[in-house]
Amino acid sequence: MGRLTVNSVKAKRAAGRYGDGDGLYLLVKPSGTRSWVLRVQDGGRRRDIGLGAVQCDSLIDNHGLSDVSVLHRKILTLAEAREKATILRQYAKAGRDPILERDKERRSAPTFKEAATTCHEALSKGWAPKHAAAFLASLEEHAFPVIGLYRVDQIDAGRVIEALSPIWTDKPVMARKVRQRIGTVLAFAKSKGWRKDSAPDPQELRRGLAKQPKRGNFAAMPYADVPSFYAAVSAKSETTGRSALLFLILTGARSGEVRHARWSHIDFDAKLWRRPASLMKTGEGHDVTLNGAALALLRRLYEDRQLKVDGLIFAGRRGKPLSDMTLAKVLRDAKLPYVPHGFRSSFRDWAAEKMHRIPDPVAEAALAHKVPDDVIAAYKRTKFLALRRELLEAWGTFVVSYPSQPADHLGQPA
């Protein structure tokens, strides 16, 4: 039992140091300021550690911080001062610096944006580059504008719902990814002691969000309409988003593969886009045969923009990869209900209906779908690549075949 009581703490107004026991003191300065001080033996020397100011009335709500660790508090009742002193004495006995421990615990929780950046730096070393880039890009676009400036310990279900609501039904796939990535940041914040809980209860989120539409296939443009659309986009002023979408159409590639493509992946002499494993959904490297139209587009970009050889081909702001929304915006501005990924289906339907002499596995391989090695072996690898080149060359010729001027209604600049 300590020597001080709540009443004696209230009564002591004269300047001096009043001991409670076990190194805890009430310090009253000549100015009348009163605070708690802990004296400990640390490495054979005495150290005085400030604990915080004195709060006399234990019935007063401690500034709404009843759920906060006592080590965070800067205004302490006698009981809280004893508790804090006990914790810091234990740190000292364990050989840890009690002042560093005290200051570490006092540090304010970072903002959600700061926590997300720290989380990304710490965890992305174990992620595929594609996922690492997408993780931060999606939060920058959909979460930071809404919750980025709130402290990470203030992010509750209501604020997560506020961030997700604008995209929850319109972009359900992206919304689910953003929800999962917010959860990753909050779980990381908990591990750092910046918040008490991980992500909000999924039940709370479900109660505050509309029911998402059922998942279905990607909306694909009929292949017969692709040439006129390609001509319409080509006729407009060139933007990075439009160029990226045109390249996506010509190669049958996924959006992420195009957005993260680098000049060092392009072999102009061999007419190949050598995509590394880090770029691929399958986790395996894949070569894309480049048709004449795709090569012409790349050469124009390389010459006109004088981009660095190892830089991104389709760089966005500050040299970062474009967002998926940049490509989708070209279709939205044209008031078309399709998505960039749907052009893979357009290509596949065209191949099935117009290229009968090309075996189906070749078309699947052109889309970087997994094809058993024994199938490839049946055609011999050299012939398999030649067939893929023939297929994509014919697709490029078809895509750029629109004979007349495109219509004016296909949207404004992206």
VMD Tcl script that draws the C-alpha trace (Angstrom):
set ca {
  {0.00 0.00 0.00}
  {1.41 3.42 -0.97}
  {1.87 6.25 1.48}
  {-0.17 8.76 -0.51}
  {-3.97 8.85 -0.65}
  {-6.35 10.63 -2.97}
  {-7.09 13.20 -0.25}
  {-3.42 13.78 0.59}
  {-2.62 14.30 -3.10}
  {-5.34 16.96 -3.24}
  {-3.98 18.63 -0.11}
  {-0.30 18.85 -1.03}
  {0.21 22.26 -2.61}
  {3.59 23.33 -1.19}
  {6.61 22.90 -3.45}
  {8.41 19.66 -2.82}
  {8.71 15.95 -3.59}
  {6.31 13.58 -1.83}
  {7.03 9.86 -1.90}
  {4.39 7.19 -2.39}
  {6.81 4.25 -2.29}
  {8.64 2.05 -4.82}
  {10.17 5.14 -6.43}
  {6.90 6.96 -7.21}
  {6.77 10.65 -6.25}
  {4.33 13.51 -6.43}
  {6.35 16.53 -7.58}
  {5.02 20.00 -6.79}
  {6.95 22.87 -8.36}
  {7.12 26.41 -6.96}
  {4.81 27.50 -9.78}
  {2.15 25.13 -8.42}
  {2.45 22.68 -11.32}
  {2.07 19.10 -10.12}
  {3.20 15.92 -11.80}
  {4.15 12.30 -11.21}
  {7.78 11.17 -11.29}
  {9.23 7.67 -11.10}
  {12.78 7.11 -9.86}
  {14.40 3.86 -11.01}
  {17.83 2.25 -10.85}
  {18.97 1.71 -14.42}
  {22.42 0.34 -15.11}
  {23.67 1.32 -11.68}
  {22.46 4.91 -11.88}
  {19.35 6.71 -10.79}
  {16.96 8.06 -13.39}
  {13.87 10.19 -12.92}
  {11.09 9.49 -15.42}
  {8.19 11.87 -15.87}
  {4.85 10.03 -15.96}
  {2.39 12.86 -16.52}
  {0.34 15.54 -14.81}
  {-1.82 14.96 -11.72}
  {-5.54 14.41 -11.88}
  {-7.02 14.62 -8.40}
  {-10.62 13.53 -8.87}
  {-10.75 9.87 -9.89}
  {-14.41 10.24 -10.81}
  {-13.66 12.64 -13.64}
  {-13.70 10.99 -17.06}
  {-10.10 10.92 -18.24}
  {-10.79 12.86 -21.46}
  {-12.72 9.95 -22.98}
  {-9.63 7.73 -22.83}
  {-10.99 4.99 -20.59}
  {-10.21 2.39 -23.26}
  {-6.66 3.62 -23.87}
  {-3.58 2.02 -22.30}
  {-2.40 3.85 -19.19}
  {0.96 4.33 -20.91}
  {-0.73 6.59 -23.45}
  {-2.19 8.90 -20.81}
  {-0.57 12.18 -19.89}
  {-2.95 13.10 -17.02}
  {-3.07 10.48 -14.29}
  {-4.93 9.75 -11.08}
  {-2.98 8.29 -8.16}
  {-4.07 4.77 -9.09}
  {-3.09 5.26 -12.72}
  {0.29 6.70 -11.73}
  {0.97 3.60 -9.62}
  {-0.03 1.33 -12.50}
  {2.16 3.18 -14.98}
  {5.08 3.19 -12.52}
  {4.76 -0.57 -12.07}
  {4.90 -1.16 -15.84}
  {7.96 1.04 -16.33}
  {9.77 -0.54 -13.36}
  {9.23 -3.92 -14.99}
  {10.77 -2.61 -18.22}
  {13.81 -1.37 -16.26}
  {14.22 -4.73 -14.48}
  {14.04 -6.50 -17.85}
  {16.96 -4.39 -19.10}
  {14.84 -2.24 -21.40}
  {15.06 1.55 -21.40}
  {11.89 2.71 -19.59}
  {12.04 6.19 -21.12}
  {12.19 4.78 -24.65}
  {9.34 2.44 -23.81}
  {7.29 5.30 -22.36}
  {7.87 7.51 -25.41}
  {7.13 4.65 -27.79}
  {3.76 4.11 -26.19}
  {2.99 7.84 -26.12}
  {3.52 8.20 -29.84}
  {0.31 9.13 -31.64}
  {-1.17 6.61 -34.02}
  {-0.37 7.52 -37.65}
  {-2.98 8.41 -40.23}
  {-4.47 5.60 -42.29}
  {-2.45 6.76 -45.30}
  {0.79 6.73 -43.28}
  {-0.06 3.31 -41.83}
  {-0.85 1.94 -45.30}
  {2.46 3.21 -46.67}
  {4.38 1.68 -43.76}
  {2.44 -1.58 -44.13}
  {3.24 -1.68 -47.83}
  {6.95 -1.06 -47.22}
  {7.08 -3.82 -44.61}
  {4.98 -6.52 -46.29}
  {5.44 -5.96 -50.03}
  {8.91 -7.52 -49.93}
  {7.14 -10.88 -49.83}
  {4.57 -10.05 -52.53}
  {4.68 -10.38 -56.29}
  {5.56 -6.97 -57.86}
  {2.22 -6.86 -59.63}
  {0.27 -7.30 -56.38}
  {2.52 -4.86 -54.52}
  {1.86 -2.12 -57.09}
  {-1.88 -2.81 -57.22}
  {-2.18 -2.81 -53.40}
  {-1.07 0.79 -52.94}
  {-2.57 2.08 -56.21}
  {-6.08 0.87 -55.29}
  {-5.88 2.45 -51.82}
  {-4.60 5.71 -53.30}
  {-7.55 5.86 -55.65}
  {-10.40 4.59 -53.49}
  {-9.46 4.77 -49.80}
  {-7.06 7.67 -49.18}
  {-9.42 10.39 -50.49}
  {-12.05 9.31 -47.93}
  {-10.20 7.95 -44.89}
  {-6.54 8.69 -45.57}
  {-6.24 11.61 -43.13}
  {-8.00 9.90 -40.20}
  {-5.81 8.33 -37.55}
  {-5.64 4.60 -38.09}
  {-7.13 3.96 -34.63}
  {-10.19 6.00 -35.67}
  {-11.07 3.78 -38.63}
  {-14.27 1.95 -37.71}
  {-16.95 0.16 -39.72}
  {-18.68 3.43 -40.58}
  {-15.57 4.92 -42.15}
  {-14.75 1.74 -44.08}
  {-18.32 1.75 -45.42}
  {-17.92 5.41 -46.40}
  {-14.82 4.52 -48.45}
  {-16.37 1.46 -50.11}
  {-19.87 2.78 -50.86}
  {-18.99 4.73 -54.06}
  {-17.60 1.59 -55.75}
  {-19.38 -1.23 -53.92}
  {-22.04 -1.92 -56.59}
  {-20.48 -0.17 -59.63}
  {-17.07 -1.82 -59.30}
  {-17.70 -4.86 -57.10}
  {-14.45 -6.69 -57.89}
  {-12.32 -3.66 -57.09}
  {-14.44 -2.89 -54.02}
  {-13.78 -6.35 -52.58}
  {-10.06 -5.92 -53.19}
  {-10.06 -2.53 -51.48}
  {-11.98 -3.95 -48.51}
  {-9.42 -6.74 -48.15}
  {-6.51 -4.29 -48.44}
  {-7.98 -1.93 -45.85}
  {-8.27 -4.98 -43.58}
  {-4.59 -5.80 -44.17}
  {-3.57 -2.27 -43.15}
  {-5.73 -2.35 -40.02}
  {-4.39 -5.76 -38.99}
  {-0.84 -4.46 -39.49}
  {-1.72 -1.38 -37.39}
  {-2.92 -3.61 -34.59}
  {0.35 -5.54 -34.66}
  {2.16 -2.22 -34.19}
  {-0.02 -1.23 -31.24}
  {-1.64 1.63 -33.15}
  {-5.17 0.31 -32.66}
  {-6.93 -2.19 -30.39}
  {-8.72 -4.22 -33.04}
  {-8.10 -5.49 -36.54}
  {-10.61 -4.83 -39.31}
  {-14.26 -4.13 -38.43}
  {-16.61 -7.10 -38.13}
  {-17.70 -8.20 -41.64}
  {-21.29 -8.36 -40.36}
  {-21.16 -4.63 -39.59}
  {-19.88 -3.89 -43.06}
  {-22.57 -6.02 -44.70}
  {-25.30 -4.20 -42.79}
  {-24.07 -0.87 -44.13}
  {-23.47 -1.80 -47.78}
  {-25.90 -2.65 -50.56}
  {-26.08 -6.15 -51.96}
  {-23.58 -6.52 -54.78}
  {-24.71 -7.74 -58.20}
  {-24.04 -11.38 -58.94}
  {-20.67 -12.08 -60.45}
  {-20.72 -12.82 -64.16}
  {-18.51 -12.79 -67.20}
  {-16.68 -9.63 -68.20}
  {-18.76 -7.48 -70.56}
  {-17.18 -8.04 -73.96}
  {-17.57 -6.07 -77.18}
  {-18.78 -8.22 -80.12}
  {-15.69 -8.82 -82.24}
  {-17.43 -7.39 -85.32}
  {-17.57 -3.98 -83.59}
  {-13.92 -3.92 -82.54}
  {-12.49 -2.44 -85.80}
  {-14.84 0.57 -85.76}
  {-14.14 1.18 -82.06}
  {-10.39 0.89 -82.63}
  {-10.63 3.39 -85.50}
  {-12.68 5.80 -83.37}
  {-10.14 5.75 -80.53}
  {-7.20 6.02 -82.95}
  {-8.74 9.10 -84.57}
  {-8.79 11.02 -81.31}
  {-5.87 12.88 -79.78}
  {-3.37 10.46 -78.32}
  {-3.35 9.91 -74.55}
  {-1.53 7.27 -72.53}
  {-4.83 5.64 -71.57}
  {-5.99 5.37 -75.19}
  {-2.64 4.03 -76.37}
  {-2.63 1.42 -73.61}
  {-6.15 0.27 -74.52}
  {-5.25 0.00 -78.21}
  {-2.19 -2.10 -77.33}
  {-4.36 -4.29 -75.08}
  {-6.78 -4.90 -77.95}
  {-4.02 -5.76 -80.43}
  {-2.26 -8.21 -78.10}
  {-5.19 -9.83 -76.27}
  {-3.40 -9.05 -73.00}
  {-4.79 -8.44 -69.53}
  {-5.01 -4.87 -68.30}
  {-2.41 -5.36 -65.57}
  {0.06 -6.89 -68.04}
  {-0.25 -3.83 -70.28}
  {-0.14 -1.27 -67.47}
  {3.07 -2.77 -66.04}
  {4.78 -3.47 -69.38}
  {8.29 -2.05 -69.68}
  {10.41 -1.21 -72.71}
  {12.97 -3.79 -71.57}
  {10.31 -6.48 -72.17}
  {10.04 -5.60 -75.87}
  {12.25 -7.39 -78.39}
  {11.72 -5.42 -81.58}
  {14.02 -7.66 -83.62}
  {12.24 -10.88 -82.64}
  {8.85 -9.12 -82.65}
  {8.12 -10.42 -79.17}
  {6.83 -8.99 -75.90}
  {8.77 -11.09 -73.37}
  {6.66 -10.85 -70.24}
  {8.41 -11.94 -67.03}
  {6.77 -14.25 -64.50}
  {6.19 -11.34 -62.11}
  {3.82 -9.81 -64.65}
  {1.74 -12.91 -65.24}
  {-1.37 -14.22 -63.50}
  {-0.06 -17.77 -63.91}
  {3.27 -16.90 -62.31}
  {5.12 -18.13 -65.43}
  {6.86 -16.00 -68.05}
  {5.09 -15.71 -71.40}
  {6.11 -14.39 -74.83}
  {3.52 -12.55 -76.90}
  {4.03 -12.41 -80.66}
  {3.66 -8.77 -81.73}
  {1.69 -8.14 -84.90}
  {2.48 -5.31 -87.29}
  {-0.09 -2.95 -85.78}
  {1.21 -3.46 -82.24}
  {4.80 -2.93 -83.36}
  {3.86 0.24 -85.22}
  {2.13 1.60 -82.11}
  {5.15 0.80 -79.94}
  {7.63 2.33 -82.37}
  {5.61 5.53 -82.56}
  {5.48 5.79 -78.77}
  {9.19 5.03 -78.46}
  {10.22 7.61 -81.05}
  {7.72 10.37 -80.24}
  {8.06 10.28 -76.47}
  {11.72 9.28 -76.25}
  {11.00 7.17 -73.19}
  {13.75 5.42 -71.25}
  {14.49 1.92 -72.47}
  {13.71 0.36 -69.09}
  {10.82 2.63 -68.17}
  {7.12 1.85 -68.21}
  {5.65 1.92 -71.69}
  {2.37 3.38 -70.41}
  {3.41 5.47 -67.43}
  {0.86 7.42 -65.41}
  {1.41 10.29 -63.04}
  {4.83 10.56 -61.42}
  {6.03 7.67 -63.55}
  {3.80 5.09 -61.86}
  {1.69 2.47 -63.68}
  {-1.71 3.58 -64.95}
  {-4.73 2.54 -62.93}
  {-7.18 0.07 -64.43}
  {-9.78 2.84 -64.34}
  {-7.78 4.87 -66.87}
  {-8.32 2.22 -69.53}
  {-11.93 1.66 -68.51}
  {-12.59 5.41 -68.83}
  {-11.99 5.25 -72.58}
  {-14.96 2.87 -72.85}
  {-17.05 4.85 -70.37}
  {-16.50 8.08 -72.30}
  {-17.68 6.27 -75.40}
  {-20.83 5.34 -73.45}
  {-20.16 1.65 -74.02}
  {-21.04 -1.04 -71.45}
  {-17.84 -3.01 -71.92}
  {-14.66 -3.48 -69.87}
  {-11.03 -3.72 -71.09}
  {-10.73 -7.37 -70.04}
  {-13.65 -8.19 -72.34}
  {-11.49 -7.69 -75.44}
  {-9.84 -11.01 -74.63}
  {-13.25 -12.62 -75.18}
  {-13.71 -10.59 -78.37}
  {-10.42 -11.98 -79.67}
  {-11.27 -15.52 -78.60}
  {-14.70 -15.44 -80.30}
  {-13.14 -14.06 -83.49}
  {-10.49 -16.77 -83.48}
  {-13.10 -19.50 -83.04}
  {-15.37 -18.20 -85.80}
  {-12.93 -16.80 -88.35}
  {-9.69 -18.76 -87.94}
  {-10.87 -22.36 -88.30}
  {-7.51 -23.67 -89.43}
  {-5.82 -22.52 -86.19}
  {-6.27 -25.13 -83.40}
  {-8.01 -23.99 -80.22}
  {-4.96 -24.59 -77.99}
  {-3.06 -22.00 -80.05}
  {-5.70 -19.36 -79.32}
  {-5.62 -20.33 -75.65}
  {-1.85 -19.98 -75.59}
  {-2.10 -16.58 -77.27}
  {-4.19 -15.49 -74.26}
  {-1.56 -16.93 -71.88}
  {-3.98 -19.61 -70.72}
  {-2.32 -22.77 -69.48}
  {-1.89 -25.34 -72.24}
  {-0.53 -28.83 -71.42}
  {3.01 -29.43 -72.67}
  {1.95 -32.57 -74.50}
  {-0.43 -30.49 -76.62}
  {2.35 -28.04 -77.50}
  {4.66 -30.97 -78.22}
  {2.12 -32.40 -80.65}
  {2.58 -29.31 -82.84}
  {6.29 -28.93 -82.02}
  {7.24 -25.78 -80.15}
  {8.56 -23.90 -83.17}
  {5.37 -24.50 -85.13}
  {3.23 -23.61 -82.10}
  {4.88 -20.19 -81.86}
  {4.53 -19.72 -85.62}
  {0.81 -20.50 -85.41}
  {0.38 -18.02 -82.59}
  {2.17 -15.38 -84.65}
  {-0.07 -16.10 -87.62}
  {-3.17 -15.86 -85.42}
  {-2.26 -12.55 -83.79}
  {-1.07 -11.08 -87.09}
  {-4.47 -11.87 -88.61}
  {-6.18 -10.35 -85.56}
  {-4.16 -7.15 -85.93}
  {-5.06 -6.92 -89.61}
  {-8.73 -7.42 -88.74}
  {-8.69 -4.82 -85.95}
  {-7.23 -2.05 -88.13}
  {-9.42 -2.95 -91.13}
  {-12.25 -0.44 -90.52}
  {-12.54 1.29 -93.92}
  {-14.31 4.59 -93.24}
  {-14.24 7.51 -90.82}
  {-15.34 6.56 -87.27}
  {-18.53 7.98 -85.83}
  {-18.35 11.17 -83.73}
  {-20.41 9.84 -80.82}
  {-17.77 7.58 -79.34}
  {-16.85 9.85 -76.46}
  {-14.67 12.71 -75.30}
  {-10.94 12.70 -74.53}
  {-9.96 10.35 -71.70}
}
mol new
graphics top color blue
foreach p $ca { graphics top sphere $p radius 0.5 }
foreach p [lrange $ca 0 end-1] q [lrange $ca 1 end] { graphics top cylinder $p $q radius 0.2 }
display resetview
